[in-house]
């Protein structure tokens, strides 16, 4: 599922680039019609990405996640949601995360850009290899490796300098 999401995101970026090129050189009525088509495609891609990312229909007012029984569950992002069904390697790990731990995790992840989070989660949560991640996002394997190393350095620095480290 995560691979499909990244394919849609990459297609969205490429479609926006094509639309911008056409917008810069639009001279004829056919170009205006093409711009409308590009806008529709971009709108559809954003809708699909939203649907896959949330795991439900976007803008639905009465989705299953709005019912009382499910209000206690918090799904932060698509990577976390896709990893929920997978069994953990260590059976000794407790399934529940305290509110303090959740805030500490959010604090550490806050220093990462969206791209860095995506790459980090693909490697650590989805357990995809550097080669597979590089193939998905269209970069070299060494670029993926340097992104992950940079993420770990940023997160370690945030952990050392965070107010949460003073609490412990």
MODELLER restraints for C-alpha pairs under 7 A, 6 or more apart:
rsr = mdl.restraints
at = mdl.atoms
rsr.add(forms.Gaussian(group=physical.xy_distance, feature=features.Distance(at['CA:3:A'], at['CA:136:A']), mean=6.90, stdev=0.5))
rsr.add(forms.Gaussian(group=physical.xy_distance, feature=features.Distance(at['CA:5:A'], at['CA:49:A']), mean=6.42, stdev=0.5))
rsr.add(forms.Gaussian(group=physical.xy_distance, feature=features.Distance(at['CA:5:A'], at['CA:52:A']), mean=6.75, stdev=0.5))
rsr.add(forms.Gaussian(group=physical.xy_distance, feature=features.Distance(at['CA:6:A'], at['CA:136:A']), mean=6.96, stdev=0.5))
rsr.add(forms.Gaussian(group=physical.xy_distance, feature=features.Distance(at['CA:8:A'], at['CA:45:A']), mean=6.72, stdev=0.5))
rsr.add(forms.Gaussian(group=physical.xy_distance, feature=features.Distance(at['CA:8:A'], at['CA:49:A']), mean=6.63, stdev=0.5))
rsr.add(forms.Gaussian(group=physical.xy_distance, feature=features.Distance(at['CA:12:A'], at['CA:42:A']), mean=6.27, stdev=0.5))
rsr.add(forms.Gaussian(group=physical.xy_distance, feature=features.Distance(at['CA:12:A'], at['CA:45:A']), mean=6.18, stdev=0.5))
rsr.add(forms.Gaussian(group=physical.xy_distance, feature=features.Distance(at['CA:15:A'], at['CA:42:A']), mean=6.82, stdev=0.5))
rsr.add(forms.Gaussian(group=physical.xy_distance, feature=features.Distance(at['CA:19:A'], at['CA:35:A']), mean=6.39, stdev=0.5))
rsr.add(forms.Gaussian(group=physical.xy_distance, feature=features.Distance(at['CA:19:A'], at['CA:38:A']), mean=5.97, stdev=0.5))
rsr.add(forms.Gaussian(group=physical.xy_distance, feature=features.Distance(at['CA:23:A'], at['CA:35:A']), mean=6.96, stdev=0.5))
rsr.add(forms.Gaussian(group=physical.xy_distance, feature=features.Distance(at['CA:26:A'], at['CA:32:A']), mean=6.73, stdev=0.5))
rsr.add(forms.Gaussian(group=physical.xy_distance, feature=features.Distance(at['CA:50:A'], at['CA:58:A']), mean=6.26, stdev=0.5))
rsr.add(forms.Gaussian(group=physical.xy_distance, feature=features.Distance(at['CA:51:A'], at['CA:57:A']), mean=5.22, stdev=0.5))
rsr.add(forms.Gaussian(group=physical.xy_distance, feature=features.Distance(at['CA:51:A'], at['CA:58:A']), mean=5.56, stdev=0.5))
rsr.add(forms.Gaussian(group=physical.xy_distance, feature=features.Distance(at['CA:53:A'], at['CA:77:A']), mean=6.85, stdev=0.5))
rsr.add(forms.Gaussian(group=physical.xy_distance, feature=features.Distance(at['CA:53:A'], at['CA:78:A']), mean=4.95, stdev=0.5))
rsr.add(forms.Gaussian(group=physical.xy_distance, feature=features.Distance(at['CA:54:A'], at['CA:78:A']), mean=6.56, stdev=0.5))
rsr.add(forms.Gaussian(group=physical.xy_distance, feature=features.Distance(at['CA:65:A'], at['CA:71:A']), mean=6.67, stdev=0.5))
rsr.add(forms.Gaussian(group=physical.xy_distance, feature=features.Distance(at['CA:75:A'], at['CA:81:A']), mean=6.22, stdev=0.5))
rsr.add(forms.Gaussian(group=physical.xy_distance, feature=features.Distance(at['CA:79:A'], at['CA:121:A']), mean=6.42, stdev=0.5))
rsr.add(forms.Gaussian(group=physical.xy_distance, feature=features.Distance(at['CA:83:A'], at['CA:125:A']), mean=6.54, stdev=0.5))
rsr.add(forms.Gaussian(group=physical.xy_distance, feature=features.Distance(at['CA:83:A'], at['CA:126:A']), mean=6.78, stdev=0.5))
rsr.add(forms.Gaussian(group=physical.xy_distance, feature=features.Distance(at['CA:104:A'], at['CA:164:A']), mean=6.39, stdev=0.5))
rsr.add(forms.Gaussian(group=physical.xy_distance, feature=features.Distance(at['CA:108:A'], at['CA:155:A']), mean=5.36, stdev=0.5))
rsr.add(forms.Gaussian(group=physical.xy_distance, feature=features.Distance(at['CA:108:A'], at['CA:158:A']), mean=5.77, stdev=0.5))
rsr.add(forms.Gaussian(group=physical.xy_distance, feature=features.Distance(at['CA:108:A'], at['CA:159:A']), mean=6.17, stdev=0.5))
rsr.add(forms.Gaussian(group=physical.xy_distance, feature=features.Distance(at['CA:109:A'], at['CA:155:A']), mean=6.74, stdev=0.5))
rsr.add(forms.Gaussian(group=physical.xy_distance, feature=features.Distance(at['CA:111:A'], at['CA:154:A']), mean=6.76, stdev=0.5))
rsr.add(forms.Gaussian(group=physical.xy_distance, feature=features.Distance(at['CA:111:A'], at['CA:155:A']), mean=6.99, stdev=0.5))
rsr.add(forms.Gaussian(group=physical.xy_distance, feature=features.Distance(at['CA:112:A'], at['CA:151:A']), mean=6.66, stdev=0.5))
rsr.add(forms.Gaussian(group=physical.xy_distance, feature=features.Distance(at['CA:116:A'], at['CA:147:A']), mean=6.40, stdev=0.5))
rsr.add(forms.Gaussian(group=physical.xy_distance, feature=features.Distance(at['CA:116:A'], at['CA:151:A']), mean=6.55, stdev=0.5))
rsr.add(forms.Gaussian(group=physical.xy_distance, feature=features.Distance(at['CA:119:A'], at['CA:148:A']), mean=6.99, stdev=0.5))
rsr.add(forms.Gaussian(group=physical.xy_distance, feature=features.Distance(at['CA:120:A'], at['CA:148:A']), mean=5.79, stdev=0.5))
rsr.add(forms.Gaussian(group=physical.xy_distance, feature=features.Distance(at['CA:122:A'], at['CA:128:A']), mean=5.72, stdev=0.5))
rsr.add(forms.Gaussian(group=physical.xy_distance, feature=features.Distance(at['CA:123:A'], at['CA:129:A']), mean=6.37, stdev=0.5))
rsr.add(forms.Gaussian(group=physical.xy_distance, feature=features.Distance(at['CA:130:A'], at['CA:141:A']), mean=5.62, stdev=0.5))
rsr.add(forms.Gaussian(group=physical.xy_distance, feature=features.Distance(at['CA:130:A'], at['CA:144:A']), mean=6.11, stdev=0.5))
rsr.add(forms.Gaussian(group=physical.xy_distance, feature=features.Distance(at['CA:130:A'], at['CA:145:A']), mean=6.63, stdev=0.5))
rsr.add(forms.Gaussian(group=physical.xy_distance, feature=features.Distance(at['CA:131:A'], at['CA:141:A']), mean=5.44, stdev=0.5))
rsr.add(forms.Gaussian(group=physical.xy_distance, feature=features.Distance(at['CA:134:A'], at['CA:140:A']), mean=5.45, stdev=0.5))
rsr.add(forms.Gaussian(group=physical.xy_distance, feature=features.Distance(at['CA:134:A'], at['CA:141:A']), mean=5.26, stdev=0.5))
rsr.add(forms.Gaussian(group=physical.xy_distance, feature=features.Distance(at['CA:134:A'], at['CA:144:A']), mean=6.15, stdev=0.5))
rsr.add(forms.Gaussian(group=physical.xy_distance, feature=features.Distance(at['CA:159:A'], at['CA:165:A']), mean=6.50, stdev=0.5))
